[in-house]
Amino acid sequence: MEDSNNQYRTLHFLVKRGDFVANGIALAVLLLGPIVWLISGSLWAVPVAIGAAAFLLLILRSYVEMVRVIVDMLLPK
């Protein structure tokens, strides 16, 4: 039988580095707002980016927590 660490690499990656990934993606979306504002001149891009980054951070962090619960309860140690 295959080792569980090799079989579920993505899950173990999210357990170890999920917070960093979620924060990085949300920060990238947050920084995209001022960049779009500078390129296009549309000031609405900044508040939209702030809202999208906050929502995305919430969704991604909850997903990481669900993966941690699944790994902790269902995968063999």
PDB file as gemmi writes it, atoms N, CA and C in Angstrom:
CRYST1    1.000    1.000    1.000  90.00  90.00  90.00 P 1                      
ATOM      1  N   MET A   1       0.837  -1.178   0.000  1.00  0.00           N  
ATOM      2  CA  MET A   1       0.000   0.000   0.000  1.00  0.00           C  
ATOM      3  C   MET A   1       0.882   1.241   0.000  1.00  0.00           C  
ATOM      4  N   GLU A   2       0.420   2.264  -0.657  1.00  0.00           N  
ATOM      5  CA  GLU A   2       1.184   3.495  -0.790  1.00  0.00           C  
ATOM      6  C   GLU A   2       1.174   4.290   0.515  1.00  0.00           C  
ATOM      7  N   ASP A   3       2.282   4.949   0.799  1.00  0.00           N  
ATOM      8  CA  ASP A   3       2.384   5.777   1.995  1.00  0.00           C  
ATOM      9  C   ASP A   3       1.414   6.954   1.896  1.00  0.00           C  
ATOM     10  N   SER A   4       0.716   7.271   2.998  1.00  0.00           N  
ATOM     11  CA  SER A   4      -0.296   8.329   2.960  1.00  0.00           C  
ATOM     12  C   SER A   4       0.323   9.694   2.694  1.00  0.00           C  
ATOM     13  N   ASN A   5       1.588   9.895   3.050  1.00  0.00           N  
ATOM     14  CA  ASN A   5       2.232  11.169   2.755  1.00  0.00           C  
ATOM     15  C   ASN A   5       2.437  11.362   1.260  1.00  0.00           C  
ATOM     16  N   ASN A   6       2.688  10.288   0.531  1.00  0.00           N  
ATOM     17  CA  ASN A   6       2.855  10.381  -0.917  1.00  0.00           C  
ATOM     18  C   ASN A   6       1.511  10.393  -1.632  1.00  0.00           C  
ATOM     19  N   GLN A   7       0.516   9.766  -1.054  1.00  0.00           N  
ATOM     20  CA  GLN A   7      -0.777   9.655  -1.722  1.00  0.00           C  
ATOM     21  C   GLN A   7      -1.574  10.962  -1.663  1.00  0.00           C  
ATOM     22  N   TYR A   8      -1.438  11.720  -0.609  1.00  0.00           N  
ATOM     23  CA  TYR A   8      -2.225  12.946  -0.421  1.00  0.00           C  
ATOM     24  C   TYR A   8      -1.301  14.158  -0.278  1.00  0.00           C  
ATOM     25  N   ARG A   9      -0.482  14.374  -1.271  1.00  0.00           N  
ATOM     26  CA  ARG A   9       0.507  15.456  -1.197  1.00  0.00           C  
ATOM     27  C   ARG A   9      -0.143  16.829  -1.115  1.00  0.00           C  
ATOM     28  N   THR A  10      -1.199  17.062  -1.867  1.00  0.00           N  
ATOM     29  CA  THR A  10      -1.849  18.371  -1.870  1.00  0.00           C  
ATOM     30  C   THR A  10      -2.483  18.679  -0.525  1.00  0.00           C  
ATOM     31  N   LEU A  11      -3.121  17.693   0.075  1.00  0.00           N  
ATOM     32  CA  LEU A  11      -3.718  17.903   1.385  1.00  0.00           C  
ATOM     33  C   LEU A  11      -2.658  18.222   2.431  1.00  0.00           C  
ATOM     34  N   HIS A  12      -1.560  17.501   2.401  1.00  0.00           N  
ATOM     35  CA  HIS A  12      -0.499  17.755   3.373  1.00  0.00           C  
ATOM     36  C   HIS A  12       0.172  19.110   3.120  1.00  0.00           C  
ATOM     37  N   PHE A  13       0.260  19.514   1.862  1.00  0.00           N  
ATOM     38  CA  PHE A  13       0.784  20.844   1.547  1.00  0.00           C  
ATOM     39  C   PHE A  13      -0.118  21.925   2.135  1.00  0.00           C  
ATOM     40  N   LEU A  14      -1.436  21.766   1.985  1.00  0.00           N  
ATOM     41  CA  LEU A  14      -2.369  22.751   2.530  1.00  0.00           C  
ATOM     42  C   LEU A  14      -2.367  22.771   4.055  1.00  0.00           C  
ATOM     43  N   VAL A  15      -2.167  21.626   4.677  1.00  0.00           N  
ATOM     44  CA  VAL A  15      -2.106  21.597   6.138  1.00  0.00           C  
ATOM     45  C   VAL A  15      -0.884  22.377   6.624  1.00  0.00           C  
ATOM     46  N   LYS A  16       0.247  22.191   5.963  1.00  0.00           N  
ATOM     47  CA  LYS A  16       1.478  22.834   6.407  1.00  0.00           C  
ATOM     48  C   LYS A  16       1.560  24.306   6.011  1.00  0.00           C  
ATOM     49  N   ARG A  17       1.168  24.629   4.786  1.00  0.00           N  
ATOM     50  CA  ARG A  17       1.405  25.971   4.260  1.00  0.00           C  
ATOM     51  C   ARG A  17       0.129  26.691   3.837  1.00  0.00           C  
ATOM     52  N   GLY A  18      -1.016  26.224   4.279  1.00  0.00           N  
ATOM     53  CA  GLY A  18      -2.282  26.801   3.848  1.00  0.00           C  
ATOM     54  C   GLY A  18      -2.483  28.239   4.269  1.00  0.00           C  
ATOM     55  N   ASP A  19      -2.071  28.589   5.481  1.00  0.00           N  
ATOM     56  CA  ASP A  19      -2.226  29.969   5.944  1.00  0.00           C  
ATOM     57  C   ASP A  19      -1.388  30.924   5.099  1.00  0.00           C  
ATOM     58  N   PHE A  20      -0.164  30.518   4.794  1.00  0.00           N  
ATOM     59  CA  PHE A  20       0.712  31.339   3.965  1.00  0.00           C  
ATOM     60  C   PHE A  20       0.136  31.525   2.566  1.00  0.00           C  
ATOM     61  N   VAL A  21      -0.392  30.463   1.989  1.00  0.00           N  
ATOM     62  CA  VAL A  21      -0.976  30.533   0.649  1.00  0.00           C  
ATOM     63  C   VAL A  21      -2.201  31.442   0.646  1.00  0.00           C  
ATOM     64  N   ALA A  22      -3.086  31.289   1.638  1.00  0.00           N  
ATOM     65  CA  ALA A  22      -4.289  32.115   1.717  1.00  0.00           C  
ATOM     66  C   ALA A  22      -3.933  33.588   1.884  1.00  0.00           C  
ATOM     67  N   ASN A  23      -2.987  33.878   2.765  1.00  0.00           N  
ATOM     68  CA  ASN A  23      -2.573  35.268   2.968  1.00  0.00           C  
ATOM     69  C   ASN A  23      -1.922  35.844   1.721  1.00  0.00           C  
ATOM     70  N   GLY A  24      -1.123  35.052   1.042  1.00  0.00           N  
ATOM     71  CA  GLY A  24      -0.456  35.521  -0.179  1.00  0.00           C  
ATOM     72  C   GLY A  24      -1.428  35.827  -1.305  1.00  0.00           C  
ATOM     73  N   ILE A  25      -2.422  34.969  -1.485  1.00  0.00           N  
ATOM     74  CA  ILE A  25      -3.410  35.205  -2.539  1.00  0.00           C  
ATOM     75  C   ILE A  25      -4.239  36.441  -2.223  1.00  0.00           C  
ATOM     76  N   ALA A  26      -4.658  36.581  -0.971  1.00  0.00           N  
ATOM     77  CA  ALA A  26      -5.444  37.758  -0.583  1.00  0.00           C  
ATOM     78  C   ALA A  26      -4.614  39.036  -0.723  1.00  0.00           C  
ATOM     79  N   LEU A  27      -3.350  38.988  -0.366  1.00  0.00           N  
ATOM     80  CA  LEU A  27      -2.491  40.158  -0.508  1.00  0.00           C  
ATOM     81  C   LEU A  27      -2.288  40.525  -1.979  1.00  0.00           C  
ATOM     82  N   ALA A  28      -2.171  39.531  -2.831  1.00  0.00           N  
ATOM     83  CA  ALA A  28      -2.020  39.793  -4.261  1.00  0.00           C  
ATOM     84  C   ALA A  28      -3.258  40.488  -4.819  1.00  0.00           C  
ATOM     85  N   VAL A  29      -4.438  40.045  -4.401  1.00  0.00           N  
ATOM     86  CA  VAL A  29      -5.675  40.690  -4.856  1.00  0.00           C  
ATOM     87  C   VAL A  29      -5.760  42.112  -4.300  1.00  0.00           C  
ATOM     88  N   LEU A  30      -5.345  42.291  -3.061  1.00  0.00           N  
ATOM     89  CA  LEU A  30      -5.365  43.618  -2.448  1.00  0.00           C  
ATOM     90  C   LEU A  30      -4.429  44.580  -3.179  1.00  0.00           C  
ATOM     91  N   LEU A  31      -3.263  44.122  -3.556  1.00  0.00           N  
ATOM     92  CA  LEU A  31      -2.318  44.966  -4.280  1.00  0.00           C  
ATOM     93  C   LEU A  31      -2.732  45.214  -5.722  1.00  0.00           C  
ATOM     94  N   LEU A  32      -3.596  44.388  -6.247  1.00  0.00           N  
ATOM     95  CA  LEU A  32      -4.070  44.556  -7.612  1.00  0.00           C  
ATOM     96  C   LEU A  32      -4.960  45.789  -7.758  1.00  0.00           C  
ATOM     97  N   GLY A  33      -5.664  46.174  -6.684  1.00  0.00           N  
ATOM     98  CA  GLY A  33      -6.553  47.337  -6.735  1.00  0.00           C  
ATOM     99  C   GLY A  33      -5.838  48.632  -7.094  1.00  0.00           C  
ATOM    100  N   PRO A  34      -4.797  49.015  -6.344  1.00  0.00           N  
ATOM    101  CA  PRO A  34      -4.085  50.241  -6.716  1.00  0.00           C  
ATOM    102  C   PRO A  34      -3.391  50.162  -8.077  1.00  0.00           C  
ATOM    103  N   ILE A  35      -2.974  48.974  -8.463  1.00  0.00           N  
ATOM    104  CA  ILE A  35      -2.345  48.822  -9.779  1.00  0.00           C  
ATOM    105  C   ILE A  35      -3.364  49.090 -10.882  1.00  0.00           C  
ATOM    106  N   VAL A  36      -4.560  48.521 -10.737  1.00  0.00           N  
ATOM    107  CA  VAL A  36      -5.619  48.768 -11.726  1.00  0.00           C  
ATOM    108  C   VAL A  36      -6.005  50.247 -11.727  1.00  0.00           C  
ATOM    109  N   TRP A  37      -6.027  50.858 -10.545  1.00  0.00           N  
ATOM    110  CA  TRP A  37      -6.355  52.280 -10.448  1.00  0.00           C  
ATOM    111  C   TRP A  37      -5.324  53.131 -11.192  1.00  0.00           C  
ATOM    112  N   LEU A  38      -4.040  52.816 -11.015  1.00  0.00           N  
ATOM    113  CA  LEU A  38      -2.998  53.580 -11.690  1.00  0.00           C  
ATOM    114  C   LEU A  38      -3.026  53.377 -13.197  1.00  0.00           C  
ATOM    115  N   ILE A  39      -3.331  52.174 -13.639  1.00  0.00           N  
ATOM    116  CA  ILE A  39      -3.344  51.885 -15.069  1.00  0.00           C  
ATOM    117  C   ILE A  39      -4.574  52.470 -15.747  1.00  0.00           C  
ATOM    118  N   SER A  40      -5.751  52.271 -15.139  1.00  0.00           N  
ATOM    119  CA  SER A  40      -6.992  52.667 -15.810  1.00  0.00           C  
ATOM    120  C   SER A  40      -7.544  54.009 -15.339  1.00  0.00           C  
ATOM    121  N   GLY A  41      -7.178  54.445 -14.144  1.00  0.00           N  
ATOM    122  CA  GLY A  41      -7.720  55.683 -13.616  1.00  0.00           C  
ATOM    123  C   GLY A  41      -9.063  55.519 -12.936  1.00  0.00           C  
ATOM    124  N   SER A  42      -9.551  54.309 -12.842  1.00  0.00           N  
ATOM    125  CA  SER A  42     -10.844  54.040 -12.205  1.00  0.00           C  
ATOM    126  C   SER A  42     -10.639  53.852 -10.708  1.00  0.00           C  
ATOM    127  N   LEU A  43     -11.154  54.799  -9.933  1.00  0.00           N  
ATOM    128  CA  LEU A  43     -10.948  54.752  -8.488  1.00  0.00           C  
ATOM    129  C   LEU A  43     -11.743  53.635  -7.827  1.00  0.00           C  
ATOM    130  N   TRP A  44     -12.778  53.126  -8.472  1.00  0.00           N  
ATOM    131  CA  TRP A  44     -13.595  52.060  -7.895  1.00  0.00           C  
ATOM    132  C   TRP A  44     -12.807  50.773  -7.702  1.00  0.00           C  
ATOM    133  N   ALA A  45     -11.677  50.630  -8.365  1.00  0.00           N  
ATOM    134  CA  ALA A  45     -10.899  49.388  -8.278  1.00  0.00           C  
ATOM    135  C   ALA A  45     -10.333  49.168  -6.880  1.00  0.00           C  
ATOM    136  N   VAL A  46     -10.029  50.235  -6.156  1.00  0.00           N  
ATOM    137  CA  VAL A  46      -9.428  50.087  -4.828  1.00  0.00           C  
ATOM    138  C   VAL A  46     -10.420  49.504  -3.821  1.00  0.00           C  
ATOM    139  N   PRO A  47     -11.629  50.080  -3.659  1.00  0.00           N  
ATOM    140  CA  PRO A  47     -12.555  49.457  -2.700  1.00  0.00           C  
ATOM    141  C   PRO A  47     -13.021  48.064  -3.118  1.00  0.00           C  
ATOM    142  N   VAL A  48     -13.131  47.826  -4.407  1.00  0.00           N  
ATOM    143  CA  VAL A  48     -13.502  46.490  -4.873  1.00  0.00           C  
ATOM    144  C   VAL A  48     -12.400  45.496  -4.520  1.00  0.00           C  
ATOM    145  N   ALA A  49     -11.155  45.886  -4.681  1.00  0.00           N  
ATOM    146  CA  ALA A  49     -10.036  45.004  -4.341  1.00  0.00           C  
ATOM    147  C   ALA A  49      -9.980  44.745  -2.841  1.00  0.00           C  
ATOM    148  N   ILE A  50     -10.279  45.759  -2.031  1.00  0.00           N  
ATOM    149  CA  ILE A  50     -10.283  45.567  -0.576  1.00  0.00           C  
ATOM    150  C   ILE A  50     -11.371  44.574  -0.179  1.00  0.00           C  
ATOM    151  N   GLY A  51     -12.563  44.744  -0.727  1.00  0.00           N  
ATOM    152  CA  GLY A  51     -13.654  43.815  -0.422  1.00  0.00           C  
ATOM    153  C   GLY A  51     -13.383  42.413  -0.926  1.00  0.00           C  
ATOM    154  N   ALA A  52     -12.855  42.315  -2.131  1.00  0.00           N  
ATOM    155  CA  ALA A  52     -12.558  41.001  -2.700  1.00  0.00           C  
ATOM    156  C   ALA A  52     -11.459  40.292  -1.917  1.00  0.00           C  
ATOM    157  N   ALA A  53     -10.450  41.037  -1.484  1.00  0.00           N  
ATOM    158  CA  ALA A  53      -9.360  40.430  -0.713  1.00  0.00           C  
ATOM    159  C   ALA A  53      -9.860  39.933   0.639  1.00  0.00           C  
ATOM    160  N   ALA A  54     -10.723  40.721   1.294  1.00  0.00           N  
ATOM    161  CA  ALA A  54     -11.261  40.301   2.590  1.00  0.00           C  
ATOM    162  C   ALA A  54     -12.130  39.051   2.438  1.00  0.00           C  
ATOM    163  N   PHE A  55     -12.992  39.036   1.426  1.00  0.00           N  
ATOM    164  CA  PHE A  55     -13.851  37.878   1.189  1.00  0.00           C  
ATOM    165  C   PHE A  55     -13.025  36.655   0.826  1.00  0.00           C  
ATOM    166  N   LEU A  56     -12.043  36.838  -0.030  1.00  0.00           N  
ATOM    167  CA  LEU A  56     -11.208  35.723  -0.458  1.00  0.00           C  
ATOM    168  C   LEU A  56     -10.398  35.162   0.704  1.00  0.00           C  
ATOM    169  N   LEU A  57      -9.898  36.030   1.576  1.00  0.00           N  
ATOM    170  CA  LEU A  57      -9.162  35.563   2.743  1.00  0.00           C  
ATOM    171  C   LEU A  57     -10.060  34.723   3.643  1.00  0.00           C  
ATOM    172  N   LEU A  58     -11.280  35.172   3.860  1.00  0.00           N  
ATOM    173  CA  LEU A  58     -12.227  34.422   4.682  1.00  0.00           C  
ATOM    174  C   LEU A  58     -12.524  33.046   4.080  1.00  0.00           C  
ATOM    175  N   ILE A  59     -12.779  33.009   2.803  1.00  0.00           N  
ATOM    176  CA  ILE A  59     -13.102  31.746   2.129  1.00  0.00           C  
ATOM    177  C   ILE A  59     -11.901  30.798   2.129  1.00  0.00           C  
ATOM    178  N   LEU A  60     -10.734  31.305   1.802  1.00  0.00           N  
ATOM    179  CA  LEU A  60      -9.551  30.445   1.737  1.00  0.00           C  
ATOM    180  C   LEU A  60      -9.138  29.929   3.107  1.00  0.00           C  
ATOM    181  N   ARG A  61      -9.221  30.785   4.134  1.00  0.00           N  
ATOM    182  CA  ARG A  61      -8.865  30.324   5.480  1.00  0.00           C  
ATOM    183  C   ARG A  61      -9.842  29.256   5.971  1.00  0.00           C  
ATOM    184  N   SER A  62     -11.126  29.410   5.660  1.00  0.00           N  
ATOM    185  CA  SER A  62     -12.089  28.389   6.078  1.00  0.00           C  
ATOM    186  C   SER A  62     -11.850  27.083   5.315  1.00  0.00           C  
ATOM    187  N   TYR A  63     -11.465  27.167   4.059  1.00  0.00           N  
ATOM    188  CA  TYR A  63     -11.147  25.977   3.291  1.00  0.00           C  
ATOM    189  C   TYR A  63      -9.940  25.252   3.894  1.00  0.00           C  
ATOM    190  N   VAL A  64      -8.913  26.001   4.276  1.00  0.00           N  
ATOM    191  CA  VAL A  64      -7.731  25.398   4.887  1.00  0.00           C  
ATOM    192  C   VAL A  64      -8.106  24.719   6.203  1.00  0.00           C  
ATOM    193  N   GLU A  65      -8.955  25.346   6.985  1.00  0.00           N  
ATOM    194  CA  GLU A  65      -9.389  24.730   8.248  1.00  0.00           C  
ATOM    195  C   GLU A  65     -10.175  23.441   8.000  1.00  0.00           C  
ATOM    196  N   MET A  66     -11.027  23.432   6.979  1.00  0.00           N  
ATOM    197  CA  MET A  66     -11.759  22.200   6.655  1.00  0.00           C  
ATOM    198  C   MET A  66     -10.815  21.096   6.219  1.00  0.00           C  
ATOM    199  N   VAL A  67      -9.809  21.433   5.447  1.00  0.00           N  
ATOM    200  CA  VAL A  67      -8.825  20.433   5.025  1.00  0.00           C  
ATOM    201  C   VAL A  67      -8.073  19.892   6.236  1.00  0.00           C  
ATOM    202  N   ARG A  68      -7.735  20.760   7.176  1.00  0.00           N  
ATOM    203  CA  ARG A  68      -7.037  20.303   8.390  1.00  0.00           C  
ATOM    204  C   ARG A  68      -7.902  19.353   9.204  1.00  0.00           C  
ATOM    205  N   VAL A  69      -9.183  19.637   9.316  1.00  0.00           N  
ATOM    206  CA  VAL A  69     -10.082  18.746  10.052  1.00  0.00           C  
ATOM    207  C   VAL A  69     -10.186  17.408   9.340  1.00  0.00           C  
ATOM    208  N   ILE A  70     -10.319  17.424   8.032  1.00  0.00           N  
ATOM    209  CA  ILE A  70     -10.427  16.185   7.262  1.00  0.00           C  
ATOM    210  C   ILE A  70      -9.163  15.350   7.417  1.00  0.00           C  
ATOM    211  N   VAL A  71      -8.024  15.983   7.285  1.00  0.00           N  
ATOM    212  CA  VAL A  71      -6.756  15.260   7.405  1.00  0.00           C  
ATOM    213  C   VAL A  71      -6.596  14.705   8.814  1.00  0.00           C  
ATOM    214  N   ASP A  72      -6.944  15.487   9.806  1.00  0.00           N  
ATOM    215  CA  ASP A  72      -6.784  15.053  11.185  1.00  0.00           C  
ATOM    216  C   ASP A  72      -7.697  13.890  11.537  1.00  0.00           C  
ATOM    217  N   MET A  73      -8.913  13.896  11.006  1.00  0.00           N  
ATOM    218  CA  MET A  73      -9.892  12.872  11.400  1.00  0.00           C  
ATOM    219  C   MET A  73      -9.900  11.646  10.485  1.00  0.00           C  
ATOM    220  N   LEU A  74      -9.643  11.827   9.207  1.00  0.00           N  
ATOM    221  CA  LEU A  74      -9.881  10.739   8.275  1.00  0.00           C  
ATOM    222  C   LEU A  74      -8.625  10.053   7.731  1.00  0.00           C  
ATOM    223  N   LEU A  75      -7.523  10.762   7.655  1.00  0.00           N  
ATOM    224  CA  LEU A  75      -6.342  10.128   7.076  1.00  0.00           C  
ATOM    225  C   LEU A  75      -5.567   9.366   8.140  1.00  0.00           C  
ATOM    226  N   PRO A  76      -4.999   8.238   7.762  1.00  0.00           N  
ATOM    227  CA  PRO A  76      -4.208   7.483   8.736  1.00  0.00           C  
ATOM    228  C   PRO A  76      -2.938   8.226   9.076  1.00  0.00           C  
ATOM    229  N   LYS A  77      -2.513   8.056  10.297  1.00  0.00           N  
ATOM    230  CA  LYS A  77      -1.291   8.728  10.767  1.00  0.00           C  
ATOM    231  C   LYS A  77      -0.077   7.929  10.409  1.00  0.00           C  
TER     232      LYS A  77                                                      
END                                                                             
